[in-house]
Amino acid sequence: MNNQEVLPEQISPALAEQLPLACQRLEAEISKKIVGQKNIVRSILVGLLAQGHILLIGVPGLAKTLLIRTLAEALALNFTRIQFTPDLMPGDITGTEIIEEDKRTGGRAFRFVKGPIFANIVLADEINRTPPKTQAALLEAMQEHHVTAGGQTFDLEEPFFVLATQNPIEQEGTYPLPEAQLDRFMLNLWLDYPSFEQEVEVVRSTTAGQTKDISPAMSQTELLNFQQLVRHLPVANNVIEYAVQLVAYTRPKRENTPEFVNEYIAYGAGPRASQYLILGAKALAAIDGRFTPLISDVQTMATPVLRHRIIANFNAEADGVSVQDLIKRILESVPA
């Protein structure tokens, strides 16, 4: 970063210079086990630095679990994986109270046993395979960063980062996340199949019986400091106004809304989308070694931030217009 720039008092120039280097080390460690997926890894780092949770969507076998486990290893953070199933109960996630007997007095008392949500990085695998009541238990913890049981509140250790996965196929017996709950996720990332060369490398490396050790690339304290740095990065007014205008264009039947939005969108994105566009743009700028985000950073974040917040209507489905297509047209419509 350019030390000649005037930074807010909350930002340490030395810390600002360390952040992109630490992210490069982190990406290098992850690449020891993950072939390709560089854009996905970069987007996950954006969510991590912006303190936002992520929804990963991809068919089985694309190394979603391995990617998240490798990230936790490279950060030396506590990691838990929760396999969501139809019979999973809220207490299986947050924890439960048990009756414990005091051997000295013979008395009995309730004691709270913490569940797998009490970790720094939580993988919620196939979150749409469990009923809404159980989904809500996870999403409440995501929002509040604490768990309440028996009248007591238990804080979750920071950093607290949830990555949930969904399988886009095999929808029978699933419980789609309601729009209000989807809105809790900062980013919606789609994993695609690897290229031919990448798949050759995956097969070669995973069938040779050799494993590569992952070294910590960023400490817990460093990560918390980097998260605070990203929050305090300054943003120009025109960049904020562009982000708000971009989100406003997703809302039908509003002033200056493009006609195609009125025709194809039932519900647009809420204010949280504008906040996440700016936070994501800040994180992206910091990773690239810049002290303030540009409009191009907001444009880069538009698809993963808006994809799960725009509800297309029947006209879009009938005409074969996807939400991805609509976001692209909105980006072309909003003047930079």
Phi, psi and chi 1 to 4 in degrees:
 res  aa     phi    psi   chi1   chi2   chi3   chi4
   1 MET       -  155.1  -65.6 -164.6 -179.6      -
   2 ASN   -82.9  111.6 -172.7   -8.0      -      -
   3 ASN   -69.7  -14.1  -73.2  -28.0      -      -
   4 GLN   -74.6  -18.5  -58.8  -56.0  -45.4      -
   5 GLU   -71.6  148.6  -58.1  -73.3   -2.4      -
   6 VAL   -85.2  113.6  179.0      -      -      -
   7 LEU  -102.6  150.7  -61.8  174.2      -      -
   8 PRO   -58.3  155.9  -23.9   34.0      -      -
   9 GLU   -60.6  -28.4  -67.3 -179.0    1.0      -
  10 GLN   -72.6  -11.4  -60.6   94.1  -29.2      -
  11 ILE  -102.4  124.3  -63.9  178.8      -      -
  12 SER   -87.4  120.8  160.3      -      -      -
  13 PRO   -55.8  -36.8  -25.6   35.0      -      -
  14 ALA   -64.9  -41.5      -      -      -      -
  15 LEU   -66.4  -38.3 -169.4   65.9      -      -
  16 ALA   -63.9  -32.2      -      -      -      -
  17 GLU   -77.1  -29.5  -69.6  179.5   -4.2      -
  18 GLN   -73.9  -30.9  -67.8  168.2   15.8      -
  19 LEU   -58.2  -53.7 -170.8  150.3      -      -
  20 PRO   -61.8  -33.7   16.2  -27.6      -      -
  21 LEU   -68.3  -40.8  -62.2  175.1      -      -
  22 ALA   -64.7  -38.2      -      -      -      -
  23 CYS   -67.7  -36.5  -72.5      -      -      -
  24 GLN   -63.2  -41.6  -70.6  171.4   17.2      -
  25 ARG   -63.4  -41.4  -67.4 -165.1  -58.3  -90.2
  26 LEU   -63.5  -44.5 -165.2   56.7      -      -
  27 GLU   -63.4  -37.3  -71.2  173.4  -39.1      -
  28 ALA   -66.4  -39.8      -      -      -      -
  29 GLU   -67.1  -42.3  -70.9  -59.9  -42.6      -
  30 ILE   -63.8  -36.6  -68.0  172.7      -      -
  31 SER   -67.9  -12.6   67.3      -      -      -
  32 LYS   -64.9  -30.5  -71.6 -179.2  179.5  179.1
  33 LYS  -115.8  -19.9  -71.9 -171.3  175.8 -178.6
  34 ILE  -110.9  119.6  -57.1  -61.8      -      -
  35 VAL   -92.3  128.1  177.2      -      -      -
  36 GLY    71.0 -148.6      -      -      -      -
  37 GLN    55.6   31.8  -55.2  -71.4   11.8      -
  38 LYS   -63.0  -39.6  -70.0 -174.1  177.0 -179.9
  39 ASN   -65.9  -37.4  -70.2  -24.8      -      -
  40 ILE   -66.4  -43.5  -65.6  -65.8      -      -
  41 VAL   -61.6  -43.9  171.4      -      -      -
  42 ARG   -62.2  -41.3  174.5   62.7   61.0   94.3
  43 SER   -66.1  -36.7  -64.2      -      -      -
  44 ILE   -65.2  -39.5  -71.0  175.8      -      -
  45 LEU   -63.4  -37.1  -67.1 -175.2      -      -
  46 VAL   -60.9  -47.7  166.0      -      -      -
  47 GLY   -62.0  -39.9      -      -      -      -
  48 LEU   -63.2  -47.0 -173.1   66.8      -      -
  49 LEU   -71.5  -30.0  -68.3  170.9      -      -
  50 ALA   -88.0    1.3      -      -      -      -
  51 GLN    60.5   40.9  -62.0  172.7  -83.0      -
  52 GLY  -118.3  147.1      -      -      -      -
  53 HIS   -86.1  160.0  -52.3  -68.1      -      -
  54 ILE  -130.5  140.0  -68.2  176.8      -      -
  55 LEU  -108.2  119.1 -178.3   62.6      -      -
  56 LEU  -103.5  127.8  -72.4  165.8      -      -
  57 ILE  -121.4  125.9  -63.5  179.8      -      -
  58 GLY  -173.6  155.7      -      -      -      -
  59 VAL   -68.4  161.9  -61.6      -      -      -
  60 PRO   -60.5  148.3  -22.8   32.7      -      -
  61 GLY    91.6    9.3      -      -      -      -
  62 LEU   -98.2   17.4  -65.9 -176.5      -      -
  63 ALA    66.6   33.2      -      -      -      -
  64 LYS   -63.3  -47.7  -62.7 -173.9  -69.2  -66.6
  65 THR   -64.9  -43.1  -57.9      -      -      -
  66 LEU   -62.2  -39.7  178.4   61.9      -      -
  67 LEU   -61.0  -47.2  169.7   57.7      -      -
  68 ILE   -70.0  -39.0  -62.0  164.2      -      -
  69 ARG   -64.2  -39.9 -171.2 -175.9  -62.0  -85.4
  70 THR   -65.7  -39.4  -55.9      -      -      -
  71 LEU   -58.7  -45.5  172.8   68.5      -      -
  72 ALA   -62.5  -39.5      -      -      -      -
  73 GLU   -64.4  -42.2  -71.9 -179.6   28.3      -
  74 ALA   -70.3  -19.1      -      -      -      -
  75 LEU  -101.1   -6.0  -68.9  168.9      -      -
  76 ALA    54.6   44.4      -      -      -      -
  77 LEU  -111.3  158.3  -65.9  174.6      -      -
  78 ASN   -67.8  134.7  -65.5  -33.4      -      -
  79 PHE  -129.7  135.5  167.8   77.6      -      -
  80 THR  -133.7  149.9   57.0      -      -      -
  81 ARG  -121.0  126.0  174.4  179.2  177.6  -89.5
  82 ILE  -112.7  117.6  -52.2  170.9      -      -
  83 GLN   -87.1  111.9 -179.2   62.4   55.1      -
  84 PHE   -80.1  128.2  -80.1   69.3      -      -
  85 THR  -135.3  163.6   56.5      -      -      -
  86 PRO   -59.9  -25.6  -26.7   35.4      -      -
  87 ASP   -98.0    8.1   59.7  -12.0      -      -
  88 LEU   -70.6  132.9 -166.1   73.3      -      -
  89 MET  -104.7  157.0  -60.4  -63.2  -69.4      -
  90 PRO   -54.2  -38.7  -28.1   35.0      -      -
  91 GLY   -65.6  -23.5      -      -      -      -
  92 ASP   -69.1  -16.6  -63.2  -31.2      -      -
  93 ILE  -101.0  -52.6  -63.6  173.9      -      -
  94 THR   -83.6  -28.8   58.4      -      -      -
  95 GLY   121.9  174.4      -      -      -      -
  96 THR  -146.3  159.3 -173.7      -      -      -
  97 GLU   -93.5  134.6  -72.6 -171.3  -47.6      -
  98 ILE  -121.6  153.7   62.3  170.9      -      -
  99 ILE   -87.5  122.9  -62.5  177.5      -      -
 100 GLU  -118.3  135.6 -168.5  171.6   61.5      -
 101 GLU   -96.4  131.7 -176.5  176.3   -9.5      -
 102 ASP   -81.1  114.6 -170.7  -34.8      -      -
 103 LYS   -66.4  -25.7  -66.5 -178.2  178.7  179.1
 104 ARG   -77.1  -44.0  -71.3 -172.5  -60.7  105.3
 105 THR  -102.0  -17.3   63.0      -      -      -
 106 GLY    80.2   -0.9      -      -      -      -
 107 GLY   -78.3  161.9      -      -      -      -
 108 ARG  -121.0  146.1  -65.5 -176.6  177.1 -176.2
 109 ALA  -151.0  155.8      -      -      -      -
 110 PHE   -80.0  140.8  -77.4  102.7      -      -
 111 ARG  -131.7  133.7 -179.3  171.1   68.1   87.8
 112 PHE   -85.4  123.9  179.8   69.6      -      -
 113 VAL  -101.7  117.9  178.3      -      -      -
 114 LYS   -66.5  141.4  -65.6  179.5  178.3 -179.8
 115 GLY   -92.1 -175.4      -      -      -      -
 116 PRO   -68.7   -9.2   21.7  -31.9      -      -
 117 ILE   -68.0  -19.0 -165.0   70.6      -      -
 118 PHE   -83.4   74.3  -73.3   86.7      -      -
 119 ALA  -150.2  166.9      -      -      -      -
 120 ASN   -78.3  -42.0  -60.7  119.8      -      -
 121 ILE  -122.2  121.1  -64.5 -178.8      -      -
 122 VAL  -117.0  124.8  177.9      -      -      -
 123 LEU   -98.1  113.8  168.2   58.3      -      -
 124 ALA   -96.8   93.6      -      -      -      -
 125 ASP   -80.8  124.9 -143.4   -4.9      -      -
 126 GLU    53.6   60.7  -64.0 -167.0  -74.6      -
 127 ILE   -61.8  -23.3 -171.0  173.4      -      -
 128 ASN   -83.5    7.7   58.2  -30.1      -      -
 129 ARG   -98.9    8.1  -65.6 -155.3  175.5  -84.6
 130 THR  -123.1  151.6 -158.2      -      -      -
 131 PRO   -62.2  159.6  -22.4   33.2      -      -
 132 PRO   -55.6  -35.1  -27.0   34.7      -      -
 133 LYS   -61.3  -40.6 -176.2  177.1 -179.6  179.8
 134 THR   -74.2  -39.2  -53.7      -      -      -
 135 GLN   -57.1  -42.5  -67.3  173.2   -4.5      -
 136 ALA   -63.6  -33.0      -      -      -      -
 137 ALA   -62.8  -40.8      -      -      -      -
 138 LEU   -69.0  -46.0  171.3   70.5      -      -
 139 LEU   -67.9  -30.1  -65.3  163.4      -      -
 140 GLU   -65.4  -43.6 -179.4 -176.1    0.0      -
 141 ALA   -63.9  -37.4      -      -      -      -
 142 MET   -60.1  -42.2  -72.7  166.8   52.5      -
 143 GLN   -75.9  -45.5  179.4   68.3   17.1      -
 144 GLU   -91.7  -20.3  -53.5  -62.7  -23.2      -
 145 HIS    61.6   30.2  -76.0 -137.0      -      -
 146 HIS  -155.1  165.7   65.4 -120.8      -      -
 147 VAL  -125.2  135.4  169.8      -      -      -
 148 THR  -110.2  127.8  -58.1      -      -      -
 149 ALA  -148.5  131.6      -      -      -      -
 150 GLY    59.0   32.2      -      -      -      -
 151 GLY    80.9    0.5      -      -      -      -
 152 GLN  -109.6  149.2  -75.0 -174.5  -75.1      -
 153 THR  -109.5  128.7  -62.0      -      -      -
 154 PHE  -116.1  115.9  -58.8   88.6      -      -
 155 ASP   -74.4  144.6  -68.5  -32.2      -      -
 156 LEU   -88.9  139.8  -61.9  168.1      -      -
 157 GLU   -68.0  138.0 -175.9 -175.9   13.7      -
 158 GLU   -90.9  146.9  -61.3  -67.4  -16.6      -
 159 PRO   -73.6  150.7   29.3  -35.1      -      -
 160 PHE  -124.4  118.9  176.0   62.8      -      -
 161 PHE  -137.9  119.3 -172.3   43.1      -      -
 162 VAL  -108.4  128.8  173.4      -      -      -
 163 LEU  -118.7  115.9  -64.6  104.6      -      -
 164 ALA  -104.1  144.4      -      -      -      -
 165 THR  -115.9  151.3   69.3      -      -      -
 166 GLN  -136.5  144.5  -81.7 -169.4 -170.1      -
 167 ASN   -96.4  119.7 -176.8  -11.0      -      -
 168 PRO   -72.5   -9.5   27.9  -34.2      -      -
 169 ILE  -112.1  176.0   57.1  177.6      -      -
 170 GLU    55.2   61.7  -62.1  179.2   37.5      -
 171 GLN   -83.3   -6.5  -65.0  -55.6  -50.5      -
 172 GLU   -67.0  132.1 -174.5  175.7  -10.5      -
 173 GLY    77.5   20.5      -      -      -      -
 174 THR  -107.8  165.9   61.3      -      -      -
 175 TYR  -125.3   92.3  -55.4   84.4      -      -
 176 PRO   -55.9  139.3  -22.5   33.0      -      -
 177 LEU   -66.3  130.3  -74.1  171.7      -      -
 178 PRO   -61.6  155.3  -19.1   30.7      -      -
 179 GLU   -57.6  -38.1  -77.7   71.6   23.5      -
 180 ALA   -64.2  -32.2      -      -      -      -
 181 GLN   -81.4  -35.1  -66.3 -176.3   -0.9      -
 182 LEU   -58.9  -33.9  -81.9  173.0      -      -
 183 ASP   -64.2  -17.6 -162.5   45.2      -      -
 184 ARG   -71.6  -20.5  -57.6  -64.1 -178.4 -170.7
 185 PHE   -86.5  130.2  -69.3   94.4      -      -
 186 MET   -67.0  -47.4  174.6 -178.6  178.0      -
 187 LEU  -125.6  147.3  -56.5  177.1      -      -
 188 ASN  -119.1  109.2  179.7  -22.9      -      -
 189 LEU  -109.4  133.5  -55.7  179.3      -      -
 190 TRP  -104.7  123.2  -70.3    2.8      -      -
 191 LEU   -92.2  131.1  -79.5   78.3      -      -
 192 ASP  -105.5  167.9 -157.7   -4.1      -      -
 193 TYR   -63.8  148.9  -69.2  106.6      -      -
 194 PRO   -70.6  160.9   26.2  -34.3      -      -
 195 SER   -70.6  169.8   66.2      -      -      -
 196 PHE   -57.7  -47.7  177.4   81.4      -      -
 197 GLU   -63.8  -39.7  -67.3   76.8   11.9      -
 198 GLN   -65.8  -40.8  -70.2  170.9  -13.6      -
 199 GLU   -66.9  -36.3 -169.2  162.1   -9.5      -
 200 VAL   -59.8  -44.1  167.9      -      -      -
 201 GLU   -66.5  -38.7  179.1   57.4   30.6      -
 202 VAL   -60.7  -47.3  167.5      -      -      -
 203 VAL   -64.8  -42.0  173.4      -      -      -
 204 ARG   -63.0  -45.8  179.6 -174.3  -67.5  115.1
 205 SER   -75.3  -29.6   60.9      -      -      -
 206 THR   -91.6   -7.3   56.5      -      -      -
 207 THR  -112.5    6.4   58.8      -      -      -
 208 ALA   -95.4   -4.0      -      -      -      -
 209 GLY    75.7   13.8      -      -      -      -
 210 GLN  -108.5  137.4  -61.5  175.4  -12.6      -
 211 THR  -122.7  143.7   57.1      -      -      -
 212 LYS  -105.8  131.9  -64.7 -179.4  179.9  178.8
 213 ASP   -78.3  142.0  -66.6  -30.2      -      -
 214 ILE   -99.3  128.2  -57.7  -63.1      -      -
 215 SER  -101.2  141.3  -57.6      -      -      -
 216 PRO   -58.1  129.1  -23.8   34.5      -      -
 217 ALA  -109.2   -9.8      -      -      -      -
 218 MET  -156.7  130.7 -170.8 -173.6  -62.6      -
 219 SER   -82.3  165.3   69.9      -      -      -
 220 GLN   -62.0  -41.6 -175.1  172.2   -5.6      -
 221 THR   -64.9  -42.1  -59.2      -      -      -
 222 GLU   -60.2  -45.0  -77.8  179.5  -40.5      -
 223 LEU   -60.8  -44.6  175.6   56.2      -      -
 224 LEU   -62.9  -39.0  -68.0  172.2      -      -
 225 ASN   -66.6  -40.7  -71.1  -24.3      -      -
 226 PHE   -64.5  -37.9  -70.0  152.6      -      -
 227 GLN   -62.5  -41.3  -72.4  177.7  -24.1      -
 228 GLN   -67.8  -37.8  -70.8  -55.9  -50.9      -
 229 LEU   -60.4  -45.5 -178.0  145.5      -      -
 230 VAL   -60.3  -41.2  165.9      -      -      -
 231 ARG   -59.8  -34.6  -74.4  -86.6  170.6  172.4
 232 HIS   -93.3    0.3  -72.2  113.4      -      -
 233 LEU   -62.3  136.3  -75.5 -178.4      -      -
 234 PRO   -75.5  150.0   27.6  -33.5      -      -
 235 VAL  -130.4  132.1 -172.4      -      -      -
 236 ALA   -67.4  147.4      -      -      -      -
 237 ASN   -58.5  -38.0  -74.9  -24.2      -      -
 238 ASN   -67.5  -28.3   69.0  -53.6      -      -
 239 VAL   -71.6  -42.2  176.3      -      -      -
 240 ILE   -63.7  -44.4  -66.3  177.0      -      -
 241 GLU   -63.1  -36.4  -70.8  168.2    1.4      -
 242 TYR   -64.3  -44.3  176.9   82.0      -      -
 243 ALA   -61.4  -43.9      -      -      -      -
 244 VAL   -66.0  -39.7  172.8      -      -      -
 245 GLN   -65.9  -38.4 -174.6   67.5   61.3      -
 246 LEU   -60.6  -44.8 -163.3   64.1      -      -
 247 VAL   -68.7  -39.1  173.7      -      -      -
 248 ALA   -61.5  -32.9      -      -      -      -
 249 TYR   -70.3  -12.1  -94.1   42.3      -      -
 250 THR   -84.1   -7.8   69.0      -      -      -
 251 ARG   -98.3  118.2  -59.8  164.5 -173.7  163.5
 252 PRO   -71.6  159.2   26.0  -32.5      -      -
 253 LYS    59.8   35.5  -54.2  -63.5 -172.8  -69.0
 254 ARG  -117.6  165.0  -58.0  -70.8  -66.6  -89.0
 255 GLU   -62.4  133.9 -174.1  179.0   -3.2      -
 256 ASN    69.2    7.9  -61.5  -35.3      -      -
 257 THR   -69.1  131.8  -61.5      -      -      -
 258 PRO   -59.6  150.8  -22.3   32.3      -      -
 259 GLU   -62.5  -36.1 -170.8   53.0   41.8      -
 260 PHE   -65.9  -27.7   71.4   88.4      -      -
 261 VAL   -68.4  -45.2  171.3      -      -      -
 262 ASN   -60.7  -33.4  -66.4  -31.3      -      -
 263 GLU   -78.6  -35.0 -177.2 -180.0   -2.3      -
 264 TYR  -115.2  -12.4  -69.8  128.2      -      -
 265 ILE  -111.6  128.7  -65.5 -179.5      -      -
 266 ALA   -83.9  -46.6      -      -      -      -
 267 TYR  -138.6  138.1  -60.4   98.1      -      -
 268 GLY   -98.2 -172.9      -      -      -      -
 269 ALA   -81.9  151.4      -      -      -      -
 270 GLY   -92.7 -177.5      -      -      -      -
 271 PRO   -59.7  -27.2  -24.2   34.0      -      -
 272 ARG   -60.5  -29.8 -170.8  178.1  -82.0  120.7
 273 ALA   -63.4  -41.0      -      -      -      -
 274 SER   -63.2  -41.4  -57.3      -      -      -
 275 GLN   -62.5  -45.0  -64.3  170.3  -33.0      -
 276 TYR   -70.5  -30.8  -79.2  148.0      -      -
 277 LEU   -61.2  -43.2  -79.6  174.4      -      -
 278 ILE   -72.3  -43.0  -67.8  -59.9      -      -
 279 LEU   -62.6  -42.5  -78.3  172.4      -      -
 280 GLY   -64.3  -40.6      -      -      -      -
 281 ALA   -63.9  -38.8      -      -      -      -
 282 LYS   -61.4  -47.7  -77.2 -174.7  174.9 -171.5
 283 ALA   -62.8  -41.3      -      -      -      -
 284 LEU   -62.3  -42.7 -156.7   57.0      -      -
 285 ALA   -62.8  -43.7      -      -      -      -
 286 ALA   -63.6  -40.4      -      -      -      -
 287 ILE   -62.9  -35.6  -68.9  171.9      -      -
 288 ASP   -83.9    2.1  -72.8  -19.0      -      -
 289 GLY    82.9   22.9      -      -      -      -
 290 ARG  -111.5  145.4  -69.0  177.9  -78.1  112.4
 291 PHE   -91.4   -4.4   84.2   99.8      -      -
 292 THR  -148.0  142.8 -172.1      -      -      -
 293 PRO   -78.3  157.4   26.8  -32.8      -      -
 294 LEU  -109.8  169.1  -53.8  172.4      -      -
 295 ILE   -60.2  -34.4  -76.2  176.7      -      -
 296 SER   -62.8  -30.4   58.4      -      -      -
 297 ASP   -68.2  -40.5  -64.3  -45.1      -      -
 298 VAL   -62.9  -41.7  175.4      -      -      -
 299 GLN   -63.0  -38.8  -67.3  169.8  -26.1      -
 300 THR   -62.8  -36.9  -60.2      -      -      -
 301 MET   -82.6  -10.1  -60.7  -51.4  -56.1      -
 302 ALA   -58.8  -49.3      -      -      -      -
 303 THR   -64.2  -53.1  -62.5      -      -      -
 304 PRO   -65.3  -26.0   19.4  -30.2      -      -
 305 VAL   -81.4  -37.4  168.3      -      -      -
 306 LEU   -94.4  -20.1  -63.3  174.5      -      -
 307 ARG   -55.5  -38.6 -176.1  157.8   40.0 -160.6
 308 HIS   -98.8    7.4   54.3  -57.0      -      -
 309 ARG  -111.5   -5.0  -67.0 -176.0  165.1   88.3
 310 ILE  -105.5  127.4  -65.9  175.8      -      -
 311 ILE  -106.4  109.6  -49.3  -59.1      -      -
 312 ALA   -76.8  153.3      -      -      -      -
 313 ASN   -98.8 -173.7   59.1   22.8      -      -
 314 PHE   -64.8  -33.6  176.5   75.7      -      -
 315 ASN   -59.6  -40.5  -68.0  -24.3      -      -
 316 ALA   -65.3  -42.4      -      -      -      -
 317 GLU   -64.5  -42.0 -174.5  177.2   -9.6      -
 318 ALA   -65.6  -35.1      -      -      -      -
 319 ASP   -92.2    2.5  -68.7  -13.1      -      -
 320 GLY    70.5   30.1      -      -      -      -
 321 VAL   -98.4  119.0  178.2      -      -      -
 322 SER   -89.6  164.4   67.9      -      -      -
 323 VAL   -61.1  -36.9  169.5      -      -      -
 324 GLN   -59.0  -42.8 -166.7  107.8  -20.2      -
 325 ASP   -62.5  -41.4  -63.1  -29.8      -      -
 326 LEU   -65.5  -40.9  -67.8  168.7      -      -
 327 ILE   -62.7  -41.2  -65.9  172.1      -      -
 328 LYS   -61.5  -43.0 -177.2  178.6  179.0 -179.3
 329 ARG   -68.8  -35.0  -68.3 -179.3   64.8  176.7
 330 ILE   -65.5  -43.0  -70.1  168.9      -      -
 331 LEU   -59.0  -37.4  -75.3  167.6      -      -
 332 GLU   -73.0  -22.3  -66.8  169.0   -9.4      -
 333 SER   -88.2  -29.1  -58.5      -      -      -
 334 VAL   -83.8  122.7  179.3      -      -      -
 335 PRO   -68.8  133.2   22.4  -31.1      -      -
 336 ALA   -78.3      -      -      -      -      -
